[in-house]
Amino acid sequence: MSTAGLQAALDRSLAVASPFARDLFASSRLPATEVEELARRGGITIATVDRSGRPHAAPVISGCADGVIYFTASDGSALLRHLLQNPSLAFTISAPGHDVFGQGRGRRAGSSLDLDGLRATLGEDSRLARLISEGWNGEIWSIEIARIFAS
């Protein structure tokens, strides 16, 4: 994806949204560049379901590069187990005065120890890039966005 692709996803989601969602997000919507900045700052909540269909939400570290939102999944975590069983997810990114909501599918990018190129792409101001630089050993996933709303 690219920043333009992220913007297209934002526009497409708003175009097919319910009247309530359109009313809620149309007047204060954020452009893709600001969504990228919010994701780059480092906080996202990922919601998944377990095998029984019970919901699970996990606050994790995120990053963004070229319109792609990345997030962490620690080895042995419930989040990682759920993603491996069913990659469907919902996500929220919250910052003072702004909210991003979406859904899609998780896609494994790789082990944090093998993603030095991603660290450079994310930029030095990225919390996720710093985590990779510090040698954190876990998995990095990206989100294939199906729907996204931002205000």
C-alpha positions in Angstrom: 0.0 0.0 0.0 1.0 3.6 -0.2 -0.2 6.9 1.3 -2.4 7.3 -1.7 -3.7 3.7 -1.1 -4.5 4.5 2.5 -6.3 7.7 1.4 -8.3 5.6 -1.1 -9.3 3.2 1.8 -10.4 6.1 3.9 -12.4 7.6 1.1 -13.9 4.2 0.1 -14.9 3.4 3.7 -16.7 6.7 4.1 -18.5 6.4 0.8 -20.1 3.0 1.8 -20.6 3.8 5.5 -23.9 4.0 7.3 -25.5 7.4 7.4 -24.5 7.7 11.1 -20.9 6.9 10.4 -20.8 9.3 7.5 -22.2 12.1 9.7 -19.8 11.3 12.5 -16.6 11.2 10.3 -17.3 13.4 7.3 -17.0 16.8 8.9 -13.8 16.0 10.9 -12.1 13.4 8.9 -8.3 13.1 8.9 -6.3 12.7 5.7 -4.0 9.6 5.3 -0.9 11.6 6.2 -2.3 12.3 9.6 -3.4 8.7 10.1 0.1 7.6 9.3 1.5 10.1 11.9 -0.9 8.8 14.6 0.1 5.2 13.8 3.8 6.2 13.8 3.6 7.6 17.3 3.3 4.1 18.6 0.0 3.1 20.2 -2.7 0.9 18.7 -5.2 -1.6 20.1 -5.8 -4.8 18.1 -8.9 -6.8 18.7 -9.1 -10.5 17.7 -11.2 -13.5 18.6 -10.2 -16.8 20.0 -11.2 -20.3 18.7 -14.4 -20.0 20.8 -15.3 -16.7 19.3 -14.6 -14.7 22.5 -13.2 -11.3 21.8 -9.7 -10.2 22.9 -8.2 -6.7 22.7 -4.5 -6.0 23.2 -2.7 -2.6 23.3 0.5 -2.9 21.3 3.2 -0.8 19.7 2.6 0.4 16.1 4.4 2.0 13.3 3.6 3.2 9.8 5.5 3.4 6.6 4.2 4.0 3.0 0.6 3.8 4.1 1.1 0.4 5.8 0.3 0.1 9.6 2.5 -2.3 11.5 2.1 -3.7 15.0 3.8 -5.9 17.5 2.8 -9.4 18.6 4.9 -10.9 21.3 5.9 -14.6 21.2 3.5 -16.7 23.3 0.9 -14.0 23.5 -2.8 -14.5 23.1 -2.8 -12.0 20.4 -0.3 -14.0 18.3 -2.1 -17.2 18.9 -5.4 -15.6 17.7 -3.8 -14.1 14.6 -2.3 -17.4 13.6 -5.7 -19.1 14.0 -7.7 -16.3 12.4 -6.1 -13.2 11.0 -9.3 -11.1 11.0 -9.0 -8.1 13.3 -10.3 -4.7 14.3 -8.1 -1.9 15.4 -8.2 1.5 17.1 -5.6 4.3 17.3 -6.4 7.0 19.8 -4.6 10.3 20.5 -5.8 13.5 22.1 -8.5 14.8 19.9 -8.3 12.1 17.3 -9.5 8.5 16.8 -9.0 6.0 14.0 -11.1 2.8 13.8 -10.8 0.0 11.3 -10.9 -3.6 10.4 -9.0 -5.9 8.2 -6.7 -8.9 8.2 -3.3 -9.3 9.9 -0.4 -10.3 7.7 2.9 -11.5 9.3 5.8 -9.2 8.2 8.4 -11.3 10.0 10.5 -11.6 13.2 11.6 -8.2 14.6 15.1 -9.5 14.5 15.0 -10.0 10.7 13.4 -6.6 9.8 16.3 -4.2 9.9 15.1 -2.7 6.6 11.7 -2.0 8.1 13.3 -0.2 11.0 15.0 2.2 8.5 11.8 2.7 6.5 9.8 3.5 9.7 12.1 6.3 10.5 14.1 7.1 13.7 11.1 8.9 15.3 9.1 5.7 15.3 8.5 3.9 18.6 8.4 0.6 16.7 11.7 1.4 15.0 13.3 2.0 18.4 11.9 -1.2 19.7 13.4 -3.1 16.8 16.7 -1.3 17.3 16.8 -2.3 21.0 16.6 -6.0 20.0 13.1 -6.8 21.1 12.3 -10.4 19.9 8.8 -10.8 18.7 6.8 -10.6 15.5 5.8 -7.7 13.4 2.5 -7.8 11.6 0.8 -5.4 9.1 -2.8 -4.7 8.5 -4.5 -5.3 5.2 -7.2 -2.6 5.7 -10.8 -3.4 4.7 -12.5 -0.4 6.4 -11.0 2.6 8.1 -12.5 5.8 9.6 -10.5 8.6 11.1 -11.4 11.9 12.8 
